[in-house]
Amino acid sequence: MLAAVCLGATVQGTIGFGANMVAVPVLAVVEPAALPAAATMLALPLAATMAVRESDHVDWRGVGWLMLGRLPGTAVGALVVALIAADTLSVVTGVSVLVAAGLSAASLTVPLTRGTTVATGVVSGAMGTATSIGGPPLALLYQHHEGRVLRSTLAVTIGTGTVVSLAGLALAGAVAGWQAVLAAVLLPGVGAGLLAGRALAGRVDGRWLRPAVLVFAAATAVVAIARGLG
């Protein structure tokens, strides 16, 4: 789990998203009851550090509309977590990762309008709260922007949205003390990944890194689905 968190943080620090696409399927296989709370807690320091690092490039107008959509999306995600068992959540998480990988791999161009931004916020909020994987819809929306704009805007949105999601999960009774302890134990992986991501950002060839992340995420998602069904 620590290795997966470190690798995920490295990926996100490099290309702006992907931390939980890498880490969550592994957590779903090893300890499904840790999801989504533990992974959501880990997303906060990761996003906050990245937001501070490139704060001058944030699309604040976009963040505002994304957060407007995030609120109802969070309610939907919290309801899903409150109603389903851990094994079922493992399947839901795996399916969500496969959908997210498909979205990330798609060559779609989503126009950046007020409506699409709010809608993306809803989808990201629901996925982020239910499975702690809310980055791919945001990345799809901002995929044609400069790397620094994409990374910083996603970081602010994910960081702020994580606080909202944790509040929603707490209200749904889906946050436990042992999950916070697990997140604290895995936190050094976030720190190490951030350092590696900072060194790699702008230097790594995204033509092979992005597909590699998607393939790894899809493979582990299939394992998570099989575990939940078994």
C-alpha atoms as an extended CHARMM CRD file, in Angstrom:
* protein
*
       230  EXT
         1         1  MET       CA              0.0000000000        0.0000000000        0.0000000000  PROA      1               0.0000000000
         2         2  LEU       CA              2.8500000000        2.3810000000        0.8300000000  PROA      2               0.0000000000
         3         3  ALA       CA              4.5040000000        1.6800000000       -2.5140000000  PROA      3               0.0000000000
         4         4  ALA       CA              1.2130000000        2.2730000000       -4.3420000000  PROA      4               0.0000000000
         5         5  VAL       CA              0.6530000000        5.5790000000       -2.5300000000  PROA      5               0.0000000000
         6         6  CYS       CA              4.1980000000        6.7010000000       -3.3450000000  PROA      6               0.0000000000
         7         7  LEU       CA              3.8420000000        5.7490000000       -7.0080000000  PROA      7               0.0000000000
         8         8  GLY       CA              0.4420000000        7.4360000000       -7.2200000000  PROA      8               0.0000000000
         9         9  ALA       CA              1.7430000000       10.6630000000       -5.6660000000  PROA      9               0.0000000000
        10        10  THR       CA              4.6530000000       10.6300000000       -8.1170000000  PROA      10              0.0000000000
        11        11  VAL       CA              2.2600000000       10.2950000000      -11.0490000000  PROA      11              0.0000000000
        12        12  GLN       CA             -0.0130000000       13.0770000000       -9.8140000000  PROA      12              0.0000000000
        13        13  GLY       CA              2.9110000000       15.3620000000       -9.0780000000  PROA      13              0.0000000000
        14        14  THR       CA              4.0820000000       14.8200000000      -12.6500000000  PROA      14              0.0000000000
        15        15  ILE       CA              0.9260000000       14.9880000000      -14.7680000000  PROA      15              0.0000000000
        16        16  GLY       CA             -1.6340000000       16.5570000000      -12.3820000000  PROA      16              0.0000000000
        17        17  PHE       CA             -3.8430000000       13.5640000000      -11.5670000000  PROA      17              0.0000000000
        18        18  GLY       CA             -3.7160000000        9.7930000000      -11.0970000000  PROA      18              0.0000000000
        19        19  ALA       CA             -2.6840000000        9.3160000000       -7.4480000000  PROA      19              0.0000000000
        20        20  ASN       CA             -5.8080000000        7.4890000000       -6.3710000000  PROA      20              0.0000000000
        21        21  MET       CA             -6.1970000000        5.7280000000       -9.7170000000  PROA      21              0.0000000000
        22        22  VAL       CA             -2.9460000000        3.9750000000       -8.8150000000  PROA      22              0.0000000000
        23        23  ALA       CA             -3.3730000000        3.6330000000       -5.0390000000  PROA      23              0.0000000000
        24        24  VAL       CA             -7.0980000000        2.9550000000       -4.5790000000  PROA      24              0.0000000000
        25        25  PRO       CA             -7.3330000000       -0.3260000000       -6.5140000000  PROA      25              0.0000000000
        26        26  VAL       CA             -4.4280000000       -1.6570000000       -4.4340000000  PROA      26              0.0000000000
        27        27  LEU       CA             -6.1390000000       -0.5780000000       -1.1980000000  PROA      27              0.0000000000
        28        28  ALA       CA             -9.3560000000       -2.1590000000       -2.4640000000  PROA      28              0.0000000000
        29        29  VAL       CA             -7.5590000000       -5.4850000000       -2.8070000000  PROA      29              0.0000000000
        30        30  VAL       CA             -5.5850000000       -5.3480000000        0.4720000000  PROA      30              0.0000000000
        31        31  GLU       CA             -8.0510000000       -3.5820000000        2.8000000000  PROA      31              0.0000000000
        32        32  PRO       CA            -11.3550000000       -2.6160000000        1.1400000000  PROA      32              0.0000000000
        33        33  ALA       CA            -12.8410000000       -1.3140000000        4.3960000000  PROA      33              0.0000000000
        34        34  ALA       CA            -10.2630000000        1.4920000000        4.3200000000  PROA      34              0.0000000000
        35        35  LEU       CA            -12.0580000000        3.0150000000        1.3520000000  PROA      35              0.0000000000
        36        36  PRO       CA            -12.9610000000        5.6450000000        0.5790000000  PROA      36              0.0000000000
        37        37  ALA       CA            -12.0480000000        7.5390000000        3.7680000000  PROA      37              0.0000000000
        38        38  ALA       CA             -8.3340000000        6.6890000000        4.0770000000  PROA      38              0.0000000000
        39        39  ALA       CA             -7.5800000000        7.4690000000        0.4320000000  PROA      39              0.0000000000
        40        40  THR       CA             -9.6030000000       10.6880000000        0.6480000000  PROA      40              0.0000000000
        41        41  MET       CA             -7.5610000000       11.8050000000        3.6600000000  PROA      41              0.0000000000
        42        42  LEU       CA             -4.3280000000       11.1860000000        1.7530000000  PROA      42              0.0000000000
        43        43  ALA       CA             -5.5680000000       13.2860000000       -1.1590000000  PROA      43              0.0000000000
        44        44  LEU       CA             -5.7370000000       16.4280000000        0.9820000000  PROA      44              0.0000000000
        45        45  PRO       CA             -2.0120000000       17.0000000000        1.7670000000  PROA      45              0.0000000000
        46        46  LEU       CA             -1.0970000000       15.9310000000       -1.7690000000  PROA      46              0.0000000000
        47        47  ALA       CA             -3.4780000000       18.4120000000       -3.3840000000  PROA      47              0.0000000000
        48        48  ALA       CA             -2.6570000000       21.2020000000       -0.9170000000  PROA      48              0.0000000000
        49        49  THR       CA              1.0750000000       20.9520000000       -1.5660000000  PROA      49              0.0000000000
        50        50  MET       CA              0.6010000000       20.9820000000       -5.3360000000  PROA      50              0.0000000000
        51        51  ALA       CA             -1.8310000000       23.9140000000       -5.1300000000  PROA      51              0.0000000000
        52        52  VAL       CA              0.6540000000       26.0230000000       -3.1650000000  PROA      52              0.0000000000
        53        53  ARG       CA              3.5080000000       25.0690000000       -5.4810000000  PROA      53              0.0000000000
        54        54  GLU       CA              1.8070000000       26.4160000000       -8.6350000000  PROA      54              0.0000000000
        55        55  SER       CA             -0.7860000000       28.7930000000       -7.1810000000  PROA      55              0.0000000000
        56        56  ASP       CA             -0.0670000000       31.5120000000       -9.7530000000  PROA      56              0.0000000000
        57        57  HSD       CA             -1.5490000000       29.3800000000      -12.5380000000  PROA      57              0.0000000000
        58        58  VAL       CA             -4.9140000000       28.3940000000      -10.9850000000  PROA      58              0.0000000000
        59        59  ASP       CA             -8.0690000000       28.9790000000      -13.0550000000  PROA      59              0.0000000000
        60        60  TRP       CA            -10.0430000000       30.4000000000      -10.1200000000  PROA      60              0.0000000000
        61        61  ARG       CA            -13.1950000000       31.0160000000      -12.1650000000  PROA      61              0.0000000000
        62        62  GLY       CA            -13.2280000000       27.3620000000      -13.1800000000  PROA      62              0.0000000000
        63        63  VAL       CA            -12.6490000000       26.2640000000       -9.5890000000  PROA      63              0.0000000000
        64        64  GLY       CA            -15.7210000000       28.2210000000       -8.4880000000  PROA      64              0.0000000000
        65        65  TRP       CA            -18.0360000000       26.5410000000      -10.9980000000  PROA      65              0.0000000000
        66        66  LEU       CA            -16.5250000000       23.1220000000      -10.3070000000  PROA      66              0.0000000000
        67        67  MET       CA            -17.1740000000       23.5110000000       -6.5790000000  PROA      67              0.0000000000
        68        68  LEU       CA            -20.7520000000       24.5440000000       -7.2610000000  PROA      68              0.0000000000
        69        69  GLY       CA            -21.2500000000       21.1660000000       -8.8990000000  PROA      69              0.0000000000
        70        70  ARG       CA            -19.1890000000       19.3430000000       -6.2900000000  PROA      70              0.0000000000
        71        71  LEU       CA            -21.7300000000       19.9470000000       -3.5040000000  PROA      71              0.0000000000
        72        72  PRO       CA            -24.6430000000       17.9100000000       -4.9420000000  PROA      72              0.0000000000
        73        73  GLY       CA            -22.1520000000       15.3590000000       -6.2800000000  PROA      73              0.0000000000
        74        74  THR       CA            -20.7920000000       14.8660000000       -2.7630000000  PROA      74              0.0000000000
        75        75  ALA       CA            -24.2800000000       14.1360000000       -1.4370000000  PROA      75              0.0000000000
        76        76  VAL       CA            -24.7630000000       11.4330000000       -4.0760000000  PROA      76              0.0000000000
        77        77  GLY       CA            -21.3810000000        9.8550000000       -3.3080000000  PROA      77              0.0000000000
        78        78  ALA       CA            -21.9650000000        9.8630000000        0.4580000000  PROA      78              0.0000000000
        79        79  LEU       CA            -25.3320000000        8.1700000000       -0.0440000000  PROA      79              0.0000000000
        80        80  VAL       CA            -23.6810000000        5.4170000000       -2.1030000000  PROA      80              0.0000000000
        81        81  VAL       CA            -21.0850000000        4.7770000000        0.6270000000  PROA      81              0.0000000000
        82        82  ALA       CA            -23.7300000000        4.6960000000        3.3510000000  PROA      82              0.0000000000
        83        83  LEU       CA            -25.8720000000        2.1380000000        1.5290000000  PROA      83              0.0000000000
        84        84  ILE       CA            -23.4100000000       -0.4840000000        0.2630000000  PROA      84              0.0000000000
        85        85  ALA       CA            -21.0710000000       -3.0190000000        1.9010000000  PROA      85              0.0000000000
        86        86  ALA       CA            -17.2530000000       -3.0060000000        1.6670000000  PROA      86              0.0000000000
        87        87  ASP       CA            -17.0730000000       -5.8390000000       -0.8940000000  PROA      87              0.0000000000
        88        88  THR       CA            -19.6820000000       -4.1330000000       -3.0450000000  PROA      88              0.0000000000
        89        89  LEU       CA            -17.7620000000       -0.8690000000       -2.7260000000  PROA      89              0.0000000000
        90        90  SER       CA            -14.6660000000       -2.7240000000       -3.9560000000  PROA      90              0.0000000000
        91        91  VAL       CA            -16.5830000000       -3.6380000000       -7.1090000000  PROA      91              0.0000000000
        92        92  VAL       CA            -17.9400000000       -0.0920000000       -7.4770000000  PROA      92              0.0000000000
        93        93  THR       CA            -14.4220000000        1.2840000000       -7.0380000000  PROA      93              0.0000000000
        94        94  GLY       CA            -13.0040000000       -1.0880000000       -9.6400000000  PROA      94              0.0000000000
        95        95  VAL       CA            -15.7100000000       -0.1990000000      -12.1470000000  PROA      95              0.0000000000
        96        96  SER       CA            -15.1710000000        3.5100000000      -11.4410000000  PROA      96              0.0000000000
        97        97  VAL       CA            -11.4450000000        3.1320000000      -12.0990000000  PROA      97              0.0000000000
        98        98  LEU       CA            -12.1530000000        1.4200000000      -15.4170000000  PROA      98              0.0000000000
        99        99  VAL       CA            -14.5570000000        4.2130000000      -16.3790000000  PROA      99              0.0000000000
       100       100  ALA       CA            -12.0210000000        6.8150000000      -15.2590000000  PROA      100             0.0000000000
       101       101  ALA       CA             -9.2740000000        5.1260000000      -17.2800000000  PROA      101             0.0000000000
       102       102  GLY       CA            -11.5510000000        5.1470000000      -20.3130000000  PROA      102             0.0000000000
       103       103  LEU       CA            -12.3210000000        8.8270000000      -19.8360000000  PROA      103             0.0000000000
       104       104  SER       CA             -8.6480000000        9.6460000000      -19.4180000000  PROA      104             0.0000000000
       105       105  ALA       CA             -7.6960000000        7.6710000000      -22.5150000000  PROA      105             0.0000000000
       106       106  ALA       CA            -10.4640000000        9.1840000000      -24.6280000000  PROA      106             0.0000000000
       107       107  SER       CA             -9.5510000000       11.7200000000      -27.2500000000  PROA      107             0.0000000000
       108       108  LEU       CA            -12.7250000000       13.6630000000      -26.4960000000  PROA      108             0.0000000000
       109       109  THR       CA            -12.6500000000       17.4190000000      -26.3750000000  PROA      109             0.0000000000
       110       110  VAL       CA            -14.9970000000       18.8550000000      -23.7600000000  PROA      110             0.0000000000
       111       111  PRO       CA            -15.6700000000       22.5790000000      -24.2400000000  PROA      111             0.0000000000
       112       112  LEU       CA            -14.8500000000       24.6200000000      -21.1610000000  PROA      112             0.0000000000
       113       113  THR       CA            -18.2120000000       26.3410000000      -20.5380000000  PROA      113             0.0000000000
       114       114  ARG       CA            -20.1370000000       27.1650000000      -17.3860000000  PROA      114             0.0000000000
       115       115  GLY       CA            -22.4740000000       24.1990000000      -17.9410000000  PROA      115             0.0000000000
       116       116  THR       CA            -19.7790000000       21.6100000000      -18.6590000000  PROA      116             0.0000000000
       117       117  THR       CA            -17.7210000000       22.8530000000      -15.7120000000  PROA      117             0.0000000000
       118       118  VAL       CA            -20.6020000000       22.5280000000      -13.2370000000  PROA      118             0.0000000000
       119       119  ALA       CA            -21.5240000000       19.1040000000      -14.6670000000  PROA      119             0.0000000000
       120       120  THR       CA            -17.9250000000       17.9640000000      -14.3340000000  PROA      120             0.0000000000
       121       121  GLY       CA            -17.9800000000       19.1300000000      -10.7250000000  PROA      121             0.0000000000
       122       122  VAL       CA            -21.0590000000       16.9690000000      -10.0480000000  PROA      122             0.0000000000
       123       123  VAL       CA            -19.4890000000       13.8620000000      -11.5900000000  PROA      123             0.0000000000
       124       124  SER       CA            -16.1370000000       14.4500000000       -9.9060000000  PROA      124             0.0000000000
       125       125  GLY       CA            -17.8300000000       15.0400000000       -6.5480000000  PROA      125             0.0000000000
       126       126  ALA       CA            -19.8700000000       11.8420000000       -6.7480000000  PROA      126             0.0000000000
       127       127  MET       CA            -16.8910000000        9.7300000000       -7.8410000000  PROA      127             0.0000000000
       128       128  GLY       CA            -14.4930000000       11.4210000000       -5.4400000000  PROA      128             0.0000000000
       129       129  THR       CA            -16.7280000000       10.8880000000       -2.4230000000  PROA      129             0.0000000000
       130       130  ALA       CA            -17.8460000000        7.3370000000       -3.2350000000  PROA      130             0.0000000000
       131       131  THR       CA            -14.4960000000        5.9820000000       -4.4280000000  PROA      131             0.0000000000
       132       132  SER       CA            -11.9530000000        8.7920000000       -3.7210000000  PROA      132             0.0000000000
       133       133  ILE       CA            -11.2130000000        8.9550000000       -7.4800000000  PROA      133             0.0000000000
       134       134  GLY       CA            -12.4890000000       12.2820000000       -8.7550000000  PROA      134             0.0000000000
       135       135  GLY       CA             -9.5590000000       13.5400000000      -10.8020000000  PROA      135             0.0000000000
       136       136  PRO       CA            -10.1200000000       12.0010000000      -14.2710000000  PROA      136             0.0000000000
       137       137  PRO       CA            -13.2870000000       13.9880000000      -15.1210000000  PROA      137             0.0000000000
       138       138  LEU       CA            -11.4260000000       17.1690000000      -14.1620000000  PROA      138             0.0000000000
       139       139  ALA       CA             -8.3970000000       16.1640000000      -16.2130000000  PROA      139             0.0000000000
       140       140  LEU       CA            -10.6230000000       15.4690000000      -19.2100000000  PROA      140             0.0000000000
       141       141  LEU       CA            -12.0610000000       18.9790000000      -18.9650000000  PROA      141             0.0000000000
       142       142  TYR       CA             -8.6250000000       20.6410000000      -18.6900000000  PROA      142             0.0000000000
       143       143  GLN       CA             -6.5930000000       18.2310000000      -20.8360000000  PROA      143             0.0000000000
       144       144  HSD       CA             -5.7810000000       20.8300000000      -23.5130000000  PROA      144             0.0000000000
       145       145  HSD       CA             -4.5520000000       23.4780000000      -21.0540000000  PROA      145             0.0000000000
       146       146  GLU       CA             -0.9410000000       24.1500000000      -20.1530000000  PROA      146             0.0000000000
       147       147  GLY       CA              0.4660000000       21.6160000000      -17.6760000000  PROA      147             0.0000000000
       148       148  ARG       CA              0.8740000000       24.1500000000      -14.8820000000  PROA      148             0.0000000000
       149       149  VAL       CA             -2.7390000000       25.3310000000      -15.2680000000  PROA      149             0.0000000000
       150       150  LEU       CA             -4.0370000000       21.7580000000      -15.2990000000  PROA      150             0.0000000000
       151       151  ARG       CA             -2.0040000000       20.6560000000      -12.2660000000  PROA      151             0.0000000000
       152       152  SER       CA             -2.7330000000       23.7190000000      -10.1330000000  PROA      152             0.0000000000
       153       153  THR       CA             -6.4500000000       23.9630000000      -10.9710000000  PROA      153             0.0000000000
       154       154  LEU       CA             -7.0000000000       20.2590000000      -10.3400000000  PROA      154             0.0000000000
       155       155  ALA       CA             -5.0200000000       20.5010000000       -7.0960000000  PROA      155             0.0000000000
       156       156  VAL       CA             -7.1430000000       23.3650000000       -5.7230000000  PROA      156             0.0000000000
       157       157  THR       CA            -10.3830000000       21.6860000000       -6.8210000000  PROA      157             0.0000000000
       158       158  ILE       CA             -9.4100000000       18.2840000000       -5.4380000000  PROA      158             0.0000000000
       159       159  GLY       CA             -8.0930000000       19.7540000000       -2.1950000000  PROA      159             0.0000000000
       160       160  THR       CA            -11.1930000000       21.8450000000       -1.5330000000  PROA      160             0.0000000000
       161       161  GLY       CA            -13.4470000000       19.0380000000       -2.7110000000  PROA      161             0.0000000000
       162       162  THR       CA            -11.7050000000       16.5750000000       -0.4180000000  PROA      162             0.0000000000
       163       163  VAL       CA            -12.6900000000       18.6330000000        2.6180000000  PROA      163             0.0000000000
       164       164  VAL       CA            -16.2970000000       18.6430000000        1.3940000000  PROA      164             0.0000000000
       165       165  SER       CA            -16.1790000000       14.9000000000        0.6960000000  PROA      165             0.0000000000
       166       166  LEU       CA            -14.7550000000       14.0860000000        4.1290000000  PROA      166             0.0000000000
       167       167  ALA       CA            -17.5440000000       16.0980000000        5.7300000000  PROA      167             0.0000000000
       168       168  GLY       CA            -20.0940000000       14.1750000000        3.6740000000  PROA      168             0.0000000000
       169       169  LEU       CA            -18.5250000000       10.8350000000        4.5880000000  PROA      169             0.0000000000
       170       170  ALA       CA            -18.4760000000       11.7870000000        8.2620000000  PROA      170             0.0000000000
       171       171  LEU       CA            -22.1700000000       12.6610000000        8.1580000000  PROA      171             0.0000000000
       172       172  ALA       CA            -22.7970000000        9.2800000000        6.5120000000  PROA      172             0.0000000000
       173       173  GLY       CA            -20.8970000000        7.5200000000        9.3230000000  PROA      173             0.0000000000
       174       174  ALA       CA            -18.1820000000        6.3170000000        6.9330000000  PROA      174             0.0000000000
       175       175  VAL       CA            -15.1080000000        7.7830000000        8.7010000000  PROA      175             0.0000000000
       176       176  ALA       CA            -13.3810000000        5.7910000000       11.4640000000  PROA      176             0.0000000000
       177       177  GLY       CA            -10.3450000000        6.4290000000       13.6450000000  PROA      177             0.0000000000
       178       178  TRP       CA             -8.3980000000        3.4330000000       12.3190000000  PROA      178             0.0000000000
       179       179  GLN       CA             -8.7560000000        4.8040000000        8.7860000000  PROA      179             0.0000000000
       180       180  ALA       CA             -7.1040000000        8.0340000000        9.9270000000  PROA      180             0.0000000000
       181       181  VAL       CA             -4.2840000000        6.0220000000       11.5260000000  PROA      181             0.0000000000
       182       182  LEU       CA             -3.7700000000        4.0940000000        8.2770000000  PROA      182             0.0000000000
       183       183  ALA       CA             -3.6790000000        7.3570000000        6.3190000000  PROA      183             0.0000000000
       184       184  ALA       CA             -1.0530000000        8.7090000000        8.7250000000  PROA      184             0.0000000000
       185       185  VAL       CA              1.0740000000        5.5670000000        8.2990000000  PROA      185             0.0000000000
       186       186  LEU       CA              0.8890000000        5.9140000000        4.5060000000  PROA      186             0.0000000000
       187       187  LEU       CA              1.5610000000        9.6780000000        4.5110000000  PROA      187             0.0000000000
       188       188  PRO       CA              5.3580000000        9.3210000000        4.0110000000  PROA      188             0.0000000000
       189       189  GLY       CA              4.5370000000        7.7610000000        0.6430000000  PROA      189             0.0000000000
       190       190  VAL       CA              2.7880000000       10.9880000000       -0.3520000000  PROA      190             0.0000000000
       191       191  GLY       CA              5.8250000000       13.0320000000        0.6700000000  PROA      191             0.0000000000
       192       192  ALA       CA              8.2570000000       10.8360000000       -1.2360000000  PROA      192             0.0000000000
       193       193  GLY       CA              6.0140000000       10.8290000000       -4.2980000000  PROA      193             0.0000000000
       194       194  LEU       CA              5.6910000000       14.6080000000       -4.2580000000  PROA      194             0.0000000000
       195       195  LEU       CA              9.4680000000       15.0090000000       -4.2440000000  PROA      195             0.0000000000
       196       196  ALA       CA              9.8140000000       12.5840000000       -7.1420000000  PROA      196             0.0000000000
       197       197  GLY       CA              6.9590000000       14.2240000000       -9.0420000000  PROA      197             0.0000000000
       198       198  ARG       CA              8.4960000000       17.6610000000       -8.6390000000  PROA      198             0.0000000000
       199       199  ALA       CA             11.7400000000       16.3910000000      -10.1280000000  PROA      199             0.0000000000
       200       200  LEU       CA              9.9590000000       14.6690000000      -13.0110000000  PROA      200             0.0000000000
       201       201  ALA       CA              7.3290000000       17.3070000000      -13.8900000000  PROA      201             0.0000000000
       202       202  GLY       CA              8.0270000000       18.6760000000      -17.3480000000  PROA      202             0.0000000000
       203       203  ARG       CA             10.7900000000       16.1500000000      -17.9930000000  PROA      203             0.0000000000
       204       204  VAL       CA              8.9240000000       12.8800000000      -18.3300000000  PROA      204             0.0000000000
       205       205  ASP       CA              7.5540000000       11.8800000000      -21.7180000000  PROA      205             0.0000000000
       206       206  GLY       CA              3.7960000000       11.8670000000      -21.2040000000  PROA      206             0.0000000000
       207       207  ARG       CA              3.3440000000        9.7280000000      -24.3130000000  PROA      207             0.0000000000
       208       208  TRP       CA              4.3920000000        6.6340000000      -22.3680000000  PROA      208             0.0000000000
       209       209  LEU       CA              3.7480000000        7.6690000000      -18.7520000000  PROA      209             0.0000000000
       210       210  ARG       CA              0.0240000000        8.3430000000      -19.1680000000  PROA      210             0.0000000000
       211       211  PRO       CA             -0.7460000000        5.0620000000      -20.9740000000  PROA      211             0.0000000000
       212       212  ALA       CA              1.3260000000        3.1490000000      -18.3980000000  PROA      212             0.0000000000
       213       213  VAL       CA             -0.7000000000        4.6720000000      -15.5560000000  PROA      213             0.0000000000
       214       214  LEU       CA             -3.9750000000        3.8050000000      -17.2940000000  PROA      214             0.0000000000
       215       215  VAL       CA             -2.9310000000        0.2070000000      -17.9510000000  PROA      215             0.0000000000
       216       216  PHE       CA             -1.7680000000       -0.2860000000      -14.3510000000  PROA      216             0.0000000000
       217       217  ALA       CA             -4.9600000000        1.2710000000      -13.0070000000  PROA      217             0.0000000000
       218       218  ALA       CA             -7.1680000000       -0.8640000000      -15.2290000000  PROA      218             0.0000000000
       219       219  ALA       CA             -5.3370000000       -4.0660000000      -14.2790000000  PROA      219             0.0000000000
       220       220  THR       CA             -5.6070000000       -3.4380000000      -10.5470000000  PROA      220             0.0000000000
       221       221  ALA       CA             -9.2390000000       -2.3890000000      -10.9780000000  PROA      221             0.0000000000
       222       222  VAL       CA            -10.0260000000       -5.7790000000      -12.4870000000  PROA      222             0.0000000000
       223       223  VAL       CA             -8.4010000000       -7.4530000000       -9.4730000000  PROA      223             0.0000000000
       224       224  ALA       CA            -10.4710000000       -5.2720000000       -7.1190000000  PROA      224             0.0000000000
       225       225  ILE       CA            -13.6590000000       -6.2220000000       -8.9550000000  PROA      225             0.0000000000
       226       226  ALA       CA            -12.7550000000       -9.9180000000       -8.8010000000  PROA      226             0.0000000000
       227       227  ARG       CA            -12.0280000000       -9.6330000000       -5.0770000000  PROA      227             0.0000000000
       228       228  GLY       CA            -15.3490000000       -7.9450000000       -4.3970000000  PROA      228             0.0000000000
       229       229  LEU       CA            -17.2760000000      -10.5180000000       -6.4270000000  PROA      229             0.0000000000
       230       230  GLY       CA            -15.3990000000      -13.3930000000       -4.8090000000  PROA      230             0.0000000000
